Amino acid sequence: MSTNGQPCIAVVMATCNGAAFLEAQLNSLQQQSLQPDLIIICDDASDDHTPQLLEKYTPSSKLIIKQNPQRLGVNENFRQAVALVPDGFYIAFCDQDDIWLPEKLERSLQCLLSLEAGSNVPALVYSDLILIDNNDQILSDSVHRQRGQHRYQHIWDTFLYGNMVSGCTILMNTAMKQVMADLPKTDQYIYDAWLAMAAFGFGRIACMPQPLIHYRQHPSNLTFANHHSRNRIQRWLSHLRQLTGPSDFLREEICLARDFSRQYAGELKAEKWRGLNRLLGLENSSYLRKKLHFEKSFYPYWLNRFS
């Protein structure tokens, strides 16, 4: 679908007790160099002032606001938001507490159109982020660098052992809507990992190295809580502790892989299917075996391991 020859874009936002930073995010959407054709906001039974803030915005053909009568959780809330998007639209995911740079949508669409190259293959693009605090002060100019995700290639074999795609940076094509609809009802992993696994597995995916979002770090930020950064000494101390006790290393990745294999096994080529099975085979393994397998899998894809 297009308007005046320009592809249509829908922004889907999931809110839940986001009153503190919501207006700043909505203002950043209004300042986009490429304006979205549709904004869908699904509020997940907020009990702060979020519903009152949303009442300031008049629903229209370009703005849909839905209030959930009971809390669904982030995955289900985003799933229903995506389901409300008309067919043919490109879809951008939006958190409630970030600030988009003015060129975010424009650059993302340019990259995605180039990636699609006229095909109907499921495809998405994502980017790095700039980390900010509650007062909009920059903490890091690269979340990828802070997490060490700049040190290796972003491909299927490395993704299997840790998601590097932040949902709030995603722009995806309409072929990815069904993938979102297929997301299992789970709290074991976030929707961005499911979408990224499909794109890496049988679709197309590209990372834009330049940050396009000011990504807010605060205690209630779910995504950041799942992707915290620790220094090398802390990581090794954690490894040593797990050698002498139960290990949950790769638990989330194995759960994701198991669900994905049930849904999409037939979509994967043989080489990728073998990689997925190798990960699944580690489910009941010791921490040491998991760690050795992790190191072996990453070895060919390091760009600069210790930078």
C-alpha positions as YAML, in Angstrom:
chain: A
units: angstrom
residues:
- id: 1
  name: MET
  ca: [0.00, 0.00, 0.00]
- id: 2
  name: SER
  ca: [1.24, 3.49, -0.78]
- id: 3
  name: THR
  ca: [0.19, 7.11, -0.56]
- id: 4
  name: ASN
  ca: [1.26, 9.37, -3.43]
- id: 5
  name: GLY
  ca: [3.75, 6.71, -4.47]
- id: 6
  name: GLN
  ca: [5.27, 6.56, -0.97]
- id: 7
  name: PRO
  ca: [4.93, 3.30, 1.04]
- id: 8
  name: CYS
  ca: [2.59, 3.55, 4.02]
- id: 9
  name: ILE
  ca: [4.06, 3.19, 7.51]
- id: 10
  name: ALA
  ca: [2.25, 2.33, 10.73]
- id: 11
  name: VAL
  ca: [3.84, 2.93, 14.12]
- id: 12
  name: VAL
  ca: [2.68, 0.52, 16.83]
- id: 13
  name: MET
  ca: [3.21, 1.56, 20.44]
- id: 14
  name: ALA
  ca: [2.51, -0.51, 23.55]
- id: 15
  name: THR
  ca: [2.05, 1.53, 26.71]
- id: 16
  name: CYS
  ca: [1.82, 0.53, 30.35]
- id: 17
  name: ASN
  ca: [2.30, 3.03, 33.16]
- id: 18
  name: GLY
  ca: [4.38, 5.19, 30.84]
- id: 19
  name: ALA
  ca: [3.16, 8.64, 31.84]
- id: 20
  name: ALA
  ca: [6.60, 9.92, 32.88]
- id: 21
  name: PHE
  ca: [8.10, 9.85, 29.38]
- id: 22
  name: LEU
  ca: [5.21, 9.24, 27.00]
- id: 23
  name: GLU
  ca: [4.76, 12.81, 25.78]
- id: 24
  name: ALA
  ca: [8.43, 13.14, 24.85]
- id: 25
  name: GLN
  ca: [8.16, 10.00, 22.71]
- id: 26
  name: LEU
  ca: [4.96, 11.14, 21.03]
- id: 27
  name: ASN
  ca: [6.55, 14.51, 20.30]
- id: 28
  name: SER
  ca: [9.48, 12.75, 18.62]
- id: 29
  name: LEU
  ca: [7.02, 10.91, 16.35]
- id: 30
  name: GLN
  ca: [5.49, 14.23, 15.33]
- id: 31
  name: GLN
  ca: [8.96, 15.51, 14.41]
- id: 32
  name: GLN
  ca: [9.84, 12.69, 12.02]
- id: 33
  name: SER
  ca: [11.18, 13.79, 8.63]
- id: 34
  name: LEU
  ca: [9.00, 11.03, 7.16]
- id: 35
  name: GLN
  ca: [5.64, 11.12, 8.91]
- id: 36
  name: PRO
  ca: [3.87, 7.83, 9.67]
- id: 37
  name: ASP
  ca: [0.53, 7.27, 7.98]
- id: 38
  name: LEU
  ca: [-0.92, 5.58, 11.03]
- id: 39
  name: ILE
  ca: [-0.14, 5.42, 14.76]
- id: 40
  name: ILE
  ca: [-1.67, 2.65, 16.87]
- id: 41
  name: ILE
  ca: [-1.36, 2.87, 20.65]
- id: 42
  name: CYS
  ca: [-2.47, -0.04, 22.83]
- id: 43
  name: ASP
  ca: [-2.48, 0.75, 26.53]
- id: 44
  name: ASP
  ca: [-2.11, -2.28, 28.77]
- id: 45
  name: ALA
  ca: [-4.43, -1.36, 31.67]
- id: 46
  name: SER
  ca: [-2.19, 1.42, 33.00]
- id: 47
  name: ASP
  ca: [-2.96, 2.57, 36.54]
- id: 48
  name: ASP
  ca: [-0.94, 5.80, 36.36]
- id: 49
  name: HIS
  ca: [-1.79, 8.90, 34.30]
- id: 50
  name: THR
  ca: [-1.13, 7.26, 30.92]
- id: 51
  name: PRO
  ca: [-4.85, 6.96, 29.97]
- id: 52
  name: GLN
  ca: [-5.41, 10.63, 30.84]
- id: 53
  name: LEU
  ca: [-2.43, 11.67, 28.73]
- id: 54
  name: LEU
  ca: [-3.73, 9.65, 25.78]
- id: 55
  name: GLU
  ca: [-7.12, 11.37, 26.08]
- id: 56
  name: LYS
  ca: [-5.43, 14.59, 24.93]
- id: 57
  name: TYR
  ca: [-5.03, 13.03, 21.49]
- id: 58
  name: THR
  ca: [-8.15, 12.76, 19.38]
- id: 59
  name: PRO
  ca: [-8.54, 9.38, 17.65]
- id: 60
  name: SER
  ca: [-8.77, 9.70, 13.87]
- id: 61
  name: SER
  ca: [-8.09, 7.82, 10.68]
- id: 62
  name: LYS
  ca: [-4.39, 8.30, 11.46]
- id: 63
  name: LEU
  ca: [-4.49, 7.60, 15.20]
- id: 64
  name: ILE
  ca: [-6.02, 4.54, 16.89]
- id: 65
  name: ILE
  ca: [-5.96, 4.30, 20.70]
- id: 66
  name: LYS
  ca: [-7.06, 1.07, 22.36]
- id: 67
  name: GLN
  ca: [-7.44, 0.56, 26.11]
- id: 68
  name: ASN
  ca: [-7.07, -3.01, 27.37]
- id: 69
  name: PRO
  ca: [-9.60, -3.85, 30.12]
- id: 70
  name: GLN
  ca: [-7.02, -6.15, 31.73]
- id: 71
  name: ARG
  ca: [-3.25, -6.42, 31.47]
- id: 72
  name: LEU
  ca: [-1.94, -8.66, 28.69]
- id: 73
  name: GLY
  ca: [1.82, -8.22, 28.93]
- id: 74
  name: VAL
  ca: [4.23, -6.71, 26.43]
- id: 75
  name: ASN
  ca: [4.15, -9.54, 23.87]
- id: 76
  name: GLU
  ca: [0.37, -9.82, 23.68]
- id: 77
  name: ASN
  ca: [-0.08, -6.05, 23.71]
- id: 78
  name: PHE
  ca: [2.23, -5.61, 20.74]
- id: 79
  name: ARG
  ca: [0.65, -8.60, 18.99]
- id: 80
  name: GLN
  ca: [-2.79, -7.00, 19.09]
- id: 81
  name: ALA
  ca: [-1.36, -3.64, 17.96]
- id: 82
  name: VAL
  ca: [0.22, -5.27, 14.92]
- id: 83
  name: ALA
  ca: [-3.03, -7.12, 14.16]
- id: 84
  name: LEU
  ca: [-4.77, -3.73, 13.86]
- id: 85
  name: VAL
  ca: [-2.41, -2.59, 11.09]
- id: 86
  name: PRO
  ca: [-3.99, -2.76, 7.61]
- id: 87
  name: ASP
  ca: [-2.39, -5.10, 5.10]
- id: 88
  name: GLY
  ca: [0.29, -3.52, 2.96]
- id: 89
  name: PHE
  ca: [1.69, -1.22, 5.63]
- id: 90
  name: TYR
  ca: [5.28, -1.27, 6.85]
- id: 91
  name: ILE
  ca: [5.33, -1.53, 10.64]
- id: 92
  name: ALA
  ca: [7.62, 0.25, 13.11]
- id: 93
  name: PHE
  ca: [7.67, -0.79, 16.76]
- id: 94
  name: CYS
  ca: [7.77, 1.99, 19.33]
- id: 95
  name: ASP
  ca: [8.43, 1.91, 23.08]
- id: 96
  name: GLN
  ca: [6.71, 4.42, 25.33]
- id: 97
  name: ASP
  ca: [9.78, 5.97, 26.93]
- id: 98
  name: ASP
  ca: [12.37, 6.56, 24.19]
- id: 99
  name: ILE
  ca: [13.00, 9.49, 21.87]
- id: 100
  name: TRP
  ca: [13.31, 8.90, 18.13]
- id: 101
  name: LEU
  ca: [15.82, 10.89, 16.13]
- id: 102
  name: PRO
  ca: [14.04, 12.89, 13.37]
- id: 103
  name: GLU
  ca: [15.41, 10.71, 10.57]
- id: 104
  name: LYS
  ca: [14.55, 7.38, 12.23]
- id: 105
  name: LEU
  ca: [11.63, 6.36, 10.00]
- id: 106
  name: GLU
  ca: [13.09, 7.80, 6.80]
- id: 107
  name: ARG
  ca: [16.42, 6.01, 7.10]
- id: 108
  name: SER
  ca: [14.79, 2.78, 8.22]
- id: 109
  name: LEU
  ca: [12.44, 2.74, 5.24]
- id: 110
  name: GLN
  ca: [15.28, 3.43, 2.80]
- id: 111
  name: CYS
  ca: [17.23, 0.50, 4.22]
- id: 112
  name: LEU
  ca: [14.24, -1.85, 4.23]
- id: 113
  name: LEU
  ca: [13.24, -1.05, 0.64]
- id: 114
  name: SER
  ca: [16.81, -1.77, -0.46]
- id: 115
  name: LEU
  ca: [16.80, -5.03, 1.51]
- id: 116
  name: GLU
  ca: [13.48, -6.17, 0.01]
- id: 117
  name: ALA
  ca: [14.57, -5.36, -3.54]
- id: 118
  name: GLY
  ca: [10.99, -5.76, -4.74]
- id: 119
  name: SER
  ca: [10.43, -9.19, -3.19]
- id: 120
  name: ASN
  ca: [7.68, -10.33, -0.82]
- id: 121
  name: VAL
  ca: [10.08, -12.15, 1.51]
- id: 122
  name: PRO
  ca: [9.61, -11.41, 5.23]
- id: 123
  name: ALA
  ca: [12.14, -8.69, 6.06]
- id: 124
  name: LEU
  ca: [13.08, -6.27, 8.81]
- id: 125
  name: VAL
  ca: [15.78, -3.75, 9.65]
- id: 126
  name: TYR
  ca: [17.08, -2.66, 13.05]
- id: 127
  name: SER
  ca: [19.68, -0.26, 14.40]
- id: 128
  name: ASP
  ca: [22.03, 0.63, 17.21]
- id: 129
  name: LEU
  ca: [20.78, 2.94, 19.98]
- id: 130
  name: ILE
  ca: [22.04, 5.85, 22.09]
- id: 131
  name: LEU
  ca: [21.56, 5.21, 25.81]
- id: 132
  name: ILE
  ca: [20.09, 8.05, 27.90]
- id: 133
  name: ASP
  ca: [19.00, 8.46, 31.51]
- id: 134
  name: ASN
  ca: [15.80, 9.83, 33.05]
- id: 135
  name: ASN
  ca: [17.00, 13.39, 32.41]
- id: 136
  name: ASP
  ca: [17.81, 12.77, 28.73]
- id: 137
  name: GLN
  ca: [21.54, 12.81, 29.43]
- id: 138
  name: ILE
  ca: [23.61, 10.52, 27.20]
- id: 139
  name: LEU
  ca: [25.14, 7.55, 29.03]
- id: 140
  name: SER
  ca: [26.53, 5.76, 25.98]
- id: 141
  name: ASP
  ca: [26.63, 6.62, 22.29]
- id: 142
  name: SER
  ca: [26.24, 2.94, 21.37]
- id: 143
  name: VAL
  ca: [24.17, 0.28, 23.12]
- id: 144
  name: HIS
  ca: [25.64, -2.32, 20.77]
- id: 145
  name: ARG
  ca: [29.12, -1.36, 21.94]
- id: 146
  name: GLN
  ca: [28.06, -1.39, 25.59]
- id: 147
  name: ARG
  ca: [26.67, -4.91, 25.19]
- id: 148
  name: GLY
  ca: [29.61, -6.11, 23.11]
- id: 149
  name: GLN
  ca: [27.37, -6.69, 20.10]
- id: 150
  name: HIS
  ca: [29.68, -4.69, 17.82]
- id: 151
  name: ARG
  ca: [32.41, -7.29, 18.20]
- id: 152
  name: TYR
  ca: [30.90, -10.04, 16.03]
- id: 153
  name: GLN
  ca: [28.92, -10.55, 12.85]
- id: 154
  name: HIS
  ca: [25.15, -10.42, 13.21]
- id: 155
  name: ILE
  ca: [24.12, -13.63, 11.45]
- id: 156
  name: TRP
  ca: [22.02, -16.74, 12.17]
- id: 157
  name: ASP
  ca: [24.85, -18.60, 13.92]
- id: 158
  name: THR
  ca: [25.53, -15.78, 16.41]
- id: 159
  name: PHE
  ca: [21.88, -14.81, 16.86]
- id: 160
  name: LEU
  ca: [21.08, -18.33, 18.08]
- id: 161
  name: TYR
  ca: [23.19, -17.65, 21.19]
- id: 162
  name: GLY
  ca: [21.90, -14.17, 21.99]
- id: 163
  name: ASN
  ca: [19.42, -11.76, 20.43]
- id: 164
  name: MET
  ca: [21.02, -8.52, 19.26]
- id: 165
  name: VAL
  ca: [17.86, -6.95, 17.83]
- id: 166
  name: SER
  ca: [16.05, -4.37, 19.97]
- id: 167
  name: GLY
  ca: [12.35, -4.30, 19.18]
- id: 168
  name: CYS
  ca: [12.04, -0.54, 19.46]
- id: 169
  name: THR
  ca: [14.38, -0.13, 16.47]
- id: 170
  name: ILE
  ca: [12.54, -2.55, 14.16]
- id: 171
  name: LEU
  ca: [10.85, -1.59, 10.92]
- id: 172
  name: MET
  ca: [9.38, -4.64, 9.19]
- id: 173
  name: ASN
  ca: [7.42, -5.32, 6.03]
- id: 174
  name: THR
  ca: [3.87, -6.60, 5.80]
- id: 175
  name: ALA
  ca: [5.04, -10.18, 5.20]
- id: 176
  name: MET
  ca: [6.27, -10.20, 8.83]
- id: 177
  name: LYS
  ca: [2.74, -9.66, 10.18]
- id: 178
  name: GLN
  ca: [2.02, -13.38, 10.12]
- id: 179
  name: VAL
  ca: [5.23, -14.08, 12.04]
- id: 180
  name: MET
  ca: [4.02, -11.74, 14.79]
- id: 181
  name: ALA
  ca: [0.65, -13.48, 14.76]
- id: 182
  name: ASP
  ca: [2.46, -16.82, 15.22]
- id: 183
  name: LEU
  ca: [4.29, -15.62, 18.36]
- id: 184
  name: PRO
  ca: [3.65, -18.17, 21.13]
- id: 185
  name: LYS
  ca: [2.01, -16.98, 24.32]
- id: 186
  name: THR
  ca: [5.04, -16.90, 26.58]
- id: 187
  name: ASP
  ca: [6.98, -14.75, 28.99]
- id: 188
  name: GLN
  ca: [10.22, -16.64, 28.39]
- id: 189
  name: TYR
  ca: [11.42, -14.21, 25.71]
- id: 190
  name: ILE
  ca: [10.37, -10.95, 24.10]
- id: 191
  name: TYR
  ca: [8.67, -10.53, 20.72]
- id: 192
  name: ASP
  ca: [11.79, -8.98, 19.12]
- id: 193
  name: ALA
  ca: [13.71, -12.25, 19.46]
- id: 194
  name: TRP
  ca: [10.89, -14.16, 17.73]
- id: 195
  name: LEU
  ca: [10.74, -11.70, 14.83]
- id: 196
  name: ALA
  ca: [14.51, -11.60, 14.46]
- id: 197
  name: MET
  ca: [14.77, -15.39, 14.45]
- id: 198
  name: ALA
  ca: [12.31, -15.58, 11.55]
- id: 199
  name: ALA
  ca: [14.14, -12.87, 9.62]
- id: 200
  name: PHE
  ca: [17.53, -14.50, 10.15]
- id: 201
  name: GLY
  ca: [16.09, -17.97, 9.57]
- id: 202
  name: PHE
  ca: [14.05, -17.69, 6.38]
- id: 203
  name: GLY
  ca: [13.69, -13.99, 5.61]
- id: 204
  name: ARG
  ca: [15.96, -10.99, 5.22]
- id: 205
  name: ILE
  ca: [17.44, -8.75, 7.90]
- id: 206
  name: ALA
  ca: [19.89, -5.85, 8.03]
- id: 207
  name: CYS
  ca: [21.43, -3.76, 10.78]
- id: 208
  name: MET
  ca: [21.82, -0.02, 10.37]
- id: 209
  name: PRO
  ca: [25.01, 0.81, 12.30]
- id: 210
  name: GLN
  ca: [24.04, 4.40, 13.07]
- id: 211
  name: PRO
  ca: [21.90, 4.85, 16.22]
- id: 212
  name: LEU
  ca: [18.44, 6.19, 15.44]
- id: 213
  name: ILE
  ca: [16.88, 6.20, 18.90]
- id: 214
  name: HIS
  ca: [17.63, 7.70, 22.31]
- id: 215
  name: TYR
  ca: [16.97, 4.62, 24.40]
- id: 216
  name: ARG
  ca: [16.06, 5.33, 28.01]
- id: 217
  name: GLN
  ca: [17.61, 3.35, 30.85]
- id: 218
  name: HIS
  ca: [15.54, 3.13, 34.01]
- id: 219
  name: PRO
  ca: [14.51, 0.36, 36.44]
- id: 220
  name: SER
  ca: [11.13, -0.35, 34.81]
- id: 221
  name: ASN
  ca: [12.51, -0.59, 31.27]
- id: 222
  name: LEU
  ca: [11.85, -4.25, 30.45]
- id: 223
  name: THR
  ca: [14.15, -4.48, 27.45]
- id: 224
  name: PHE
  ca: [17.13, -2.97, 29.22]
- id: 225
  name: ALA
  ca: [16.60, -5.21, 32.23]
- id: 226
  name: ASN
  ca: [16.96, -8.22, 29.92]
- id: 227
  name: HIS
  ca: [20.10, -6.87, 28.26]
- id: 228
  name: HIS
  ca: [22.18, -5.47, 31.09]
- id: 229
  name: SER
  ca: [25.91, -4.92, 30.63]
- id: 230
  name: ARG
  ca: [28.50, -6.28, 33.02]
- id: 231
  name: ASN
  ca: [32.24, -5.85, 32.99]
- id: 232
  name: ARG
  ca: [34.56, -8.74, 32.19]
- id: 233
  name: ILE
  ca: [35.40, -9.52, 35.84]
- id: 234
  name: GLN
  ca: [31.72, -9.76, 36.76]
- id: 235
  name: ARG
  ca: [31.06, -12.08, 33.82]
- id: 236
  name: TRP
  ca: [33.88, -14.42, 34.79]
- id: 237
  name: LEU
  ca: [32.75, -14.48, 38.43]
- id: 238
  name: SER
  ca: [29.30, -15.45, 37.21]
- id: 239
  name: HIS
  ca: [30.83, -18.20, 35.07]
- id: 240
  name: LEU
  ca: [32.76, -19.58, 38.05]
- id: 241
  name: ARG
  ca: [29.65, -19.63, 40.24]
- id: 242
  name: GLN
  ca: [27.72, -21.57, 37.61]
- id: 243
  name: LEU
  ca: [30.45, -24.21, 37.38]
- id: 244
  name: THR
  ca: [29.55, -25.31, 40.89]
- id: 245
  name: GLY
  ca: [25.78, -25.01, 40.68]
- id: 246
  name: PRO
  ca: [22.78, -25.24, 38.37]
- id: 247
  name: SER
  ca: [23.16, -23.38, 35.09]
- id: 248
  name: ASP
  ca: [20.53, -21.32, 33.34]
- id: 249
  name: PHE
  ca: [23.03, -20.25, 30.66]
- id: 250
  name: LEU
  ca: [21.25, -20.17, 27.25]
- id: 251
  name: ARG
  ca: [17.89, -20.99, 28.89]
- id: 252
  name: GLU
  ca: [16.05, -18.20, 27.05]
- id: 253
  name: GLU
  ca: [17.75, -18.99, 23.73]
- id: 254
  name: ILE
  ca: [16.90, -22.71, 23.98]
- id: 255
  name: CYS
  ca: [13.27, -21.95, 24.84]
- id: 256
  name: LEU
  ca: [13.02, -19.65, 21.82]
- id: 257
  name: ALA
  ca: [14.65, -22.24, 19.56]
- id: 258
  name: ARG
  ca: [12.31, -24.98, 20.74]
- id: 259
  name: ASP
  ca: [9.19, -22.91, 20.05]
- id: 260
  name: PHE
  ca: [10.55, -21.75, 16.72]
- id: 261
  name: SER
  ca: [11.37, -25.29, 15.60]
- id: 262
  name: ARG
  ca: [7.79, -26.36, 16.28]
- id: 263
  name: GLN
  ca: [6.38, -23.54, 14.19]
- id: 264
  name: TYR
  ca: [8.85, -23.12, 11.36]
- id: 265
  name: ALA
  ca: [11.00, -26.25, 11.01]
- id: 266
  name: GLY
  ca: [9.95, -26.67, 7.39]
- id: 267
  name: GLU
  ca: [11.00, -23.10, 6.52]
- id: 268
  name: LEU
  ca: [14.68, -23.58, 7.37]
- id: 269
  name: LYS
  ca: [17.37, -24.74, 5.00]
- id: 270
  name: ALA
  ca: [19.39, -27.77, 6.11]
- id: 271
  name: GLU
  ca: [22.42, -25.84, 7.36]
- id: 272
  name: LYS
  ca: [20.36, -23.54, 9.56]
- id: 273
  name: TRP
  ca: [18.27, -26.44, 10.81]
- id: 274
  name: ARG
  ca: [21.47, -28.23, 11.91]
- id: 275
  name: GLY
  ca: [22.59, -25.15, 13.83]
- id: 276
  name: LEU
  ca: [19.22, -24.95, 15.58]
- id: 277
  name: ASN
  ca: [19.35, -28.62, 16.53]
- id: 278
  name: ARG
  ca: [22.85, -28.22, 17.96]
- id: 279
  name: LEU
  ca: [21.54, -25.53, 20.28]
- id: 280
  name: LEU
  ca: [18.51, -27.61, 21.27]
- id: 281
  name: GLY
  ca: [20.83, -30.51, 22.07]
- id: 282
  name: LEU
  ca: [22.38, -28.42, 24.86]
- id: 283
  name: GLU
  ca: [19.17, -28.12, 26.88]
- id: 284
  name: ASN
  ca: [20.19, -30.44, 29.71]
- id: 285
  name: SER
  ca: [23.93, -29.92, 29.39]
- id: 286
  name: SER
  ca: [26.31, -28.53, 31.99]
- id: 287
  name: TYR
  ca: [27.34, -24.93, 31.98]
- id: 288
  name: LEU
  ca: [30.84, -25.88, 30.85]
- id: 289
  name: ARG
  ca: [29.58, -27.79, 27.81]
- id: 290
  name: LYS
  ca: [27.24, -24.94, 26.89]
- id: 291
  name: LYS
  ca: [30.04, -22.41, 27.23]
- id: 292
  name: LEU
  ca: [32.47, -24.45, 25.13]
- id: 293
  name: HIS
  ca: [29.83, -24.85, 22.42]
- id: 294
  name: PHE
  ca: [29.09, -21.13, 22.55]
- id: 295
  name: GLU
  ca: [32.77, -20.31, 22.06]
- id: 296
  name: LYS
  ca: [33.10, -22.77, 19.17]
- id: 297
  name: SER
  ca: [30.03, -21.37, 17.42]
- id: 298
  name: PHE
  ca: [31.20, -17.76, 17.71]
- id: 299
  name: TYR
  ca: [34.84, -18.38, 16.80]
- id: 300
  name: PRO
  ca: [34.59, -17.78, 13.01]
- id: 301
  name: TYR
  ca: [32.53, -14.61, 13.41]
- id: 302
  name: TRP
  ca: [34.47, -12.41, 15.82]
- id: 303
  name: LEU
  ca: [35.36, -9.03, 14.35]
- id: 304
  name: ASN
  ca: [37.30, -7.68, 17.30]
- id: 305
  name: ARG
  ca: [36.59, -9.73, 20.34]
- id: 306
  name: PHE
  ca: [38.31, -7.66, 23.02]
- id: 307
  name: SER
  ca: [37.50, -4.12, 21.87]
...
